[in-house]
Amino acid sequence: MDRELTELLQGLRVAVTGVQVLFAFLLTVPFAAGFNKVDTLGRWLFFISLLSAALASICFITPAAQHRLLFRTGLKERMLHRANELGIAGALGLAVSMTSAVALVTETVIAGWPAAVFGGVIGLFSAWFWFLQPITDLYRTKDVN
């Protein structure tokens, strides 16, 4: 269980760096010149991206904070399961944030339907590689065993 928790926390450290860079960028966007020119759709995409990046940050940071609070309490297995669930929730939040951020930038730079296409491509790629492919592998190994 010690090894599993260490590996999980290491994986979350990698993910938290990416989401924090995105979140930091998003926090500066409203103060940039030209943000007042962003239309209503762009503002919604920004807001969705900002909130989902904040939620992903919370999910990725929570296991480390709880590890400190629950150190040597005998709750390691519960902490491990919770950290795994939070990692999955954080990945979902990060996927939503990246998808809406790409759509926002595309909508601002190109406008129109390409925003939906490029945002959708990012959403599909993250859905496939982060969620659907591993779930498919789980079902395939269950059929073999």
N, C-alpha and C positions, 0 to 999 in steps of 0.2 A: 504494500500500500504506500510506503514511503516513496518508492521509485515512481509509482503511478502519479502521485501528487506532484513530485518534482518535475516530471515530464509535462504534466498538464500546465503547471505554473510557467514553465519555460515557453511552451507554446503560446500561452496567453500574453507573455511579455513581448513576443514578436508581433502579435496582432494589435496589442495596445499601442505600440509605437506608430503603426500605420493609421489607426483611427485617431490618435491624438494629433498627428500632422494634419489630417483632413479637418478635424474639428478646429484646430488653431487657424487654418486657412479660412474656414467658414466664418469664424468669429470676426475676421477682419473685413469680409466682403461688404457688409452694409456701410462701412466707413470709406470705401474706395470711391474714387471719382467715377461717376457714371452709374452708380447703383440706382440712383433715382430714375434712370431711364429704363430700368428693368420693368417689364409689364407684369400684370397680375399673375399669369401662369409662372413666370420666372420667380416671382416672390414666393409663390406656393412651393415651387421646387426647392428654393433655397430653404424655406422653413422646414420642409420635410427632411431635407438633407441635414440641417443643423440639429433638429431634434433626434433623428435616428443616430447621428454620430455621438450625441451626448448620451443617449441610452446605451449605445454600444460601448462607450468609454466606461460607463458605470458597470456594465456587465463584465467587462474585461478586468477592471480594477478590483471589483468586489472580492474575488477569491483571495487575493493577496492581503487585503484589509482584514478579511475574516480569519485568514490563517494566523495573523498576528493576534487577533482577539481570542481565538480558540486554541492557541498554542498550549499543548500538554493538557488538554481537557478530556482526552479520550474520544473526541468527536471527529477524528480524522476521516473515517469512512463516510460519514454524513457530509463533511466538508468536500471530499473528493467528488461525490455524486452531485452536490450542489454546484461545484465549480465546473463540472462537465456541462450541466444544464445551462449555466450562465455563459459558458463559452459558445454554446450553440446559439443562444439568444443574442449574444454579442455579434456573432458572425452574421446572423440575420439582419441585425441593425446596421452593421457595416455594409452589407450588400444593398440595403435600401438607401443608405446614405450615398454610396458610390454611384448607384444607378441614378438617383435624383440629381446629384452633383454633375454628372456627365450630361444629363438631359438639360440642366440649367445652363451650363457653359455652351452646349450646342445650340440651345434655343436663343441664347444671347448673341452668339457669334454668327450663326447661319440662319436661325429662325425657322419656324414651320415644322413640317413633318420629320426632318432629319433628327430633331431632338428626341422624338419618340423612338425612332429607329436605333440611334446610337445608345440611348438610355436602355432600350429594350435588349440590345446585344449585351451590354454590361450585366443587366439583370439575369439574362439567360445563362451567360457564362458563369457567374457566381452561383446561381442556382444549381447548375449542372456539377461544377467541380467541388463546391463546398457541401452540397446536400444530396442531390440525386445520385451522383456516381457512387458515393460511399453507401447510400441506402441500397442501391442496386447490388453492390458487392455483398452486402449483408444477406440479402435475399438469395443471391446465387450460392453463397457458401452454406446457407441453411438447406438448400435443395440438395447439395452434394453430400452433406453429412447425414 
